[in-house]
Amino acid sequence: MASDASIVSPPPWRVSLMAALPIGLCLLVMAVPAVGHGHALAYRTLYLLAYLAWTPALIWLQRWLWRAGWSPWRTVPLLLLVTYLMAVVNNALGFLLPQAMGWPGAQPPRWARVFFGVDDCWLALIAYCAAHALVGHYHALKEAQARQAQALLAARDAELRALRYQLNPHFLFNTLNGVSSLVAQARGEEARTMLARLGGFLRATLDRPSHEVSVAEELAMTETYLAIEQVRLGERLRVEWDIGPGVLDACLPSLLLQPLVENAIRHGIARRSAPGRLSIALHARAGQLQLRLVNDLAPEDASTSEGRTLGHDNVRQRLAWLYPQRHAFAAGCEGGAYAVAIDLPFERFDARGDVA
């Protein structure tokens, strides 16, 4: 069965030709002892030129066999036959050389020697086919590895986009639910403000080109989200920021804070009758970007983390894709509050959206 040429693609011609050089050099070295021994050097030169002449034909044949998907069990006998016939032609040329050059004592071809004395020529051609096959398989392996790497990148990109888009319906439902509550309480102006801020937030978050942004951008998005919640909760939501020096141009996953802040408000502060504190801290320490988020809990929830699965699982999966084996995530109740701690590798973010 023929294989797809896009799966088993031969190496470039220049690479195939370069594979012939080591054997050609060996033939040159073998010709050195023949210098000064009659016509031996002329014979060696003839065989070297014949080898170089046959090389393009062997390259073409092997490339065709690779594209056709021939198995080694069919390819090897065919190449042995073809190289044997090439060696026979080389031997015949060796017998014709004295006659063409008019050397004294030239003899007619001895056919037994033509067909059976092919060791040197045949071995050189076989050696080239083997070397070319190794080069071809190495090239195919590198291509397969490159395709696998591209597939992994595509899968990573698709997974990250899916995880990011998973947040929007969840967040949108909660926000619209909040708008509905404001309308039901006859707080129309606040509902309109909340909708306007919601529109701005969605325009800024949808179809972002990169999965990572600067800390400054992420903080701006988080402040927009908090402004939406502030309309709904008013004085019940108290936000404290602690942003360390030199972190604003660091790299951070896009929409990392939003699901954590949403969980903190929904499962913590919104359930309290008294005002609640939400503390967000970002610092750079020992090559790590450290994020700490702490929120007050309702008294009855001070010992449980139930209900935070979506936001936390989403963040965990995104961090695993973006920073495999290079991040830490911890969350849990401590002293009547709920704390989330994330450590990421500290990397600068440049204006083009690349990690520097």
C-alpha positions in Angstrom: 0.0 0.0 0.0 1.4 3.4 -0.9 2.0 5.9 1.8 1.0 9.5 1.7 3.9 11.6 0.3 3.3 14.2 3.0 4.0 11.6 5.6 7.1 10.0 4.1 8.8 12.9 2.3 12.3 12.5 1.0 15.1 14.9 2.1 16.0 17.8 -0.1 18.2 17.1 -3.1 21.2 19.0 -1.7 21.1 16.8 1.4 20.9 13.6 -0.7 23.9 14.8 -2.8 25.9 15.6 0.3 25.3 12.0 1.5 27.4 10.9 -1.5 30.5 13.0 -0.4 31.9 10.7 2.3 31.9 7.7 0.0 33.4 9.8 -2.8 36.1 10.9 -0.5 36.8 7.2 0.4 37.2 6.4 -3.3 39.7 9.3 -3.6 41.7 8.1 -0.7 41.7 4.6 -2.2 43.1 6.1 -5.4 46.1 7.7 -3.7 48.2 4.4 -3.5 47.6 3.9 -7.2 49.5 7.0 -8.1 52.6 6.1 -10.2 51.5 2.5 -10.8 50.8 2.4 -14.5 47.3 3.1 -15.5 45.8 2.2 -12.0 45.0 5.9 -11.3 43.1 6.2 -14.5 40.9 3.2 -13.6 40.3 4.6 -10.1 39.4 8.0 -11.6 37.0 6.3 -14.0 35.2 4.4 -11.2 35.0 7.6 -9.1 33.4 9.5 -12.1 31.0 6.6 -12.7 30.0 6.6 -9.0 29.3 10.3 -9.1 27.4 9.9 -12.4 25.2 7.1 -10.9 24.4 9.0 -7.7 21.6 11.2 -9.1 19.9 8.2 -10.6 20.1 6.4 -7.3 18.8 9.5 -5.5 15.8 9.7 -7.9 15.1 6.0 -7.5 15.2 6.0 -3.7 13.0 9.1 -3.6 10.5 7.5 -5.9 10.4 4.3 -3.7 9.9 6.4 -0.5 7.0 8.3 -2.1 5.5 5.1 -3.4 5.7 3.6 0.1 7.7 0.5 -0.8 8.6 -1.7 2.2 12.3 -2.5 3.0 11.7 -6.1 1.9 10.9 -4.9 -1.7 13.3 -1.9 -1.7 16.5 -3.7 -0.7 16.4 -6.4 -3.5 15.6 -3.8 -6.1 18.4 -1.5 -5.1 20.8 -4.5 -5.0 19.8 -5.4 -8.5 20.1 -1.9 -9.8 23.4 -1.2 -8.2 24.7 -4.5 -9.5 23.8 -3.6 -13.0 25.5 -0.2 -12.5 28.6 -2.0 -11.3 28.6 -4.2 -14.4 28.4 -1.1 -16.6 31.4 0.3 -14.7 33.4 -2.9 -15.3 32.6 -2.8 -18.9 33.8 0.8 -19.1 36.9 -0.3 -17.4 37.6 -2.8 -20.2 36.8 -0.3 -22.9 39.0 2.4 -21.3 42.4 0.9 -22.7 40.9 0.6 -26.2 39.5 4.2 -26.1 42.9 5.5 -24.8 44.9 3.4 -27.3 47.0 1.9 -24.6 49.4 -0.9 -25.8 48.3 -4.4 -25.0 44.6 -3.5 -24.8 42.5 -6.7 -24.6 38.8 -7.3 -25.4 36.4 -7.5 -22.5 36.4 -10.7 -20.4 32.8 -11.2 -19.7 33.3 -13.4 -16.6 35.3 -10.5 -15.1 32.7 -8.0 -16.2 29.8 -9.7 -14.4 31.6 -11.1 -11.4 34.4 -8.8 -10.6 32.2 -6.0 -9.4 33.2 -5.9 -5.7 34.7 -2.4 -5.5 32.1 -0.6 -7.6 29.1 -2.5 -6.3 30.1 -2.0 -2.6 30.5 1.8 -3.1 27.1 2.1 -4.7 25.5 -0.1 -2.0 27.2 2.0 0.7 25.7 5.1 -0.8 22.2 3.6 -0.9 22.6 2.7 2.8 23.9 6.2 3.6 21.1 7.8 1.7 18.5 5.7 3.4 19.9 6.7 6.8 19.8 10.4 5.8 16.2 9.9 4.5 14.9 8.2 7.6 16.6 10.8 9.8 14.9 13.6 7.7 11.6 11.8 8.0 12.1 11.4 11.8 12.8 15.2 12.2 9.8 16.0 10.1 7.6 13.7 12.2 8.9 15.3 15.4 8.3 18.8 14.0 4.7 17.8 13.0 4.2 16.3 16.5 5.4 19.5 18.1 3.1 21.6 15.9 0.2 19.3 16.8 1.0 19.7 20.5 1.1 23.5 20.1 -2.2 23.4 18.2 -3.8 21.2 20.9 -2.4 23.5 23.6 -3.8 26.5 21.8 -7.2 24.9 21.3 -7.3 23.8 25.0 -6.3 27.2 26.3 -8.9 28.9 24.1 -11.6 26.5 25.2 -10.7 27.1 28.8 -10.7 30.8 28.4 -14.0 30.8 26.5 -15.5 28.6 29.2 -15.2 31.6 31.6 -17.3 34.0 29.5 -20.7 32.2 29.6 -20.3 31.5 33.3 -19.3 35.1 34.1 -21.9 36.5 31.7 -24.7 34.5 33.4 -23.7 35.7 36.9 -23.4 39.3 35.7 -26.8 39.3 33.9 -28.3 37.7 37.0 -26.9 40.6 38.9 -28.4 43.1 36.4 -31.8 41.3 36.8 -31.6 41.7 40.5 -30.9 45.5 40.2 -33.8 45.9 37.8 -36.1 44.0 40.2 -35.0 46.4 43.0 -35.8 49.4 40.8 -32.1 50.3 40.6 -32.3 51.1 36.9 -29.4 53.5 36.7 -27.1 51.1 38.4 -28.3 48.3 36.1 -27.4 50.5 33.0 -24.0 51.2 34.4 -23.4 47.6 35.0 -24.4 46.7 31.5 -22.2 49.4 30.0 -19.2 48.1 32.0 -20.1 44.5 31.0 -20.0 45.5 27.3 -16.6 47.1 27.8 -15.3 44.0 29.6 -16.5 41.6 27.0 -15.0 43.7 24.1 -11.7 43.6 25.8 -11.6 39.9 26.6 -13.1 38.2 23.5 -10.6 37.0 20.8 -7.5 38.2 22.5 -4.6 37.2 20.2 -2.3 35.9 23.0 -2.9 33.6 25.9 -0.6 35.7 28.0 -0.7 39.5 28.8 1.2 41.9 31.0 0.4 42.2 34.6 -0.7 45.8 33.9 -3.3 44.6 31.3 -4.6 41.9 33.6 -5.0 44.3 36.5 -6.9 46.7 34.3 -9.2 43.9 33.2 -9.7 42.8 36.8 -10.5 46.4 37.9 -13.1 46.6 35.1 -14.7 43.4 36.4 -14.6 44.6 40.0 -16.3 47.8 38.9 -19.1 45.7 37.6 -19.4 43.9 40.9 -19.1 47.1 42.9 -22.3 48.3 41.2 -24.1 45.3 42.5 -22.5 45.0 46.0 -21.7 48.6 46.8 -20.0 49.0 50.2 -20.2 45.3 50.9 -17.1 44.8 48.6 -13.8 46.3 49.8 -10.8 45.7 47.6 -7.2 46.0 48.8 -4.3 46.0 46.3 -0.7 45.2 47.1 1.3 45.4 43.8 5.1 45.1 44.3 7.7 47.0 42.3 8.8 45.9 38.9 5.9 43.5 38.2 3.6 45.5 35.9 5.5 44.4 32.8 5.7 40.8 33.9 3.9 38.1 31.9 0.6 36.7 33.3 -2.0 34.3 31.7 -4.9 36.3 30.3 -8.0 36.3 32.5 -6.1 34.5 35.3 -7.5 36.8 38.0 -11.1 37.2 36.8 -12.2 33.6 37.7 -10.4 33.8 41.0 -11.9 37.1 41.9 -15.3 36.0 40.7 -15.1 32.9 43.0 -14.0 35.1 45.9 -16.9 37.4 45.5 -19.6 34.8 44.6 -18.7 32.2 47.3 -17.3 34.5 49.9 -18.2 38.2 50.1 -21.6 38.1 48.3 -22.7 35.5 51.0 -21.9 37.8 53.9 -24.3 40.3 55.4 -21.4 42.5 56.6 -18.8 44.1 54.3 -16.1 41.7 53.1 -12.5 42.3 52.2 -10.8 41.1 49.0 -7.0 41.4 49.0 -5.0 41.0 45.8 -1.2 40.9 46.1 1.5 40.5 43.3 5.2 40.4 44.0 8.4 39.3 42.3 10.6 37.1 44.5 13.5 34.8 43.6 12.7 34.6 39.9 9.0 33.9 40.7 5.9 36.0 40.2 3.8 35.4 43.3 0.1 36.0 43.3 -1.9 35.9 46.6 -5.6 36.4 46.7 -7.5 36.4 50.1 -11.2 37.0 50.7 -13.4 37.0 53.7 -16.0 34.3 54.1 -19.4 34.1 55.6 -19.2 32.6 59.1 -21.1 29.4 58.0 -18.6 28.9 55.2 -15.4 29.5 57.1 -14.3 25.8 56.9 -15.4 24.8 53.4 -14.2 25.5 49.8 -17.3 23.9 48.2 -18.6 25.6 45.0 -15.2 26.9 43.7 -14.6 24.0 41.3 -15.1 25.7 37.9 -12.8 28.6 38.5 -10.1 26.7 40.2 -10.1 23.8 37.9 -10.0 26.2 34.9 -7.0 28.0 36.4 -5.2 24.7 37.2 -5.6 23.4 33.7 -4.4 26.6 32.1 -1.4 26.8 34.3 -0.5 23.2 33.5 -0.6 23.9 29.8 1.3 27.2 30.0 3.9 26.3 32.7 4.3 22.5 32.9 6.3 21.6 36.0 7.1 25.3 36.6 4.2 26.6 38.6 2.5 26.1 42.0 -1.2 26.4 42.9 -2.6 26.2 46.4 -6.0 27.2 47.8 -7.9 26.7 51.0 -9.5 28.2 54.1 -7.4 29.8 56.7 -8.6 31.8 59.7 -12.1 32.7 58.5 -10.9 33.6 55.0 -10.2 31.8 51.8 -6.7 32.1 50.3 -5.3 31.3 46.8 -1.6 31.3 46.2 0.0 31.0 42.7 3.7 31.0 41.8 4.7 31.4 38.2 8.1 31.9 36.5 8.9 35.6 36.3 9.1 36.6 32.6 9.0 40.0 31.0 6.2 40.8 28.5 7.1 43.0 25.5 4.8 45.2 23.4 4.5 42.6 20.6 2.8 40.1 22.9 5.9 37.9 23.2 7.6 36.7 26.3 11.0 38.3 26.6 
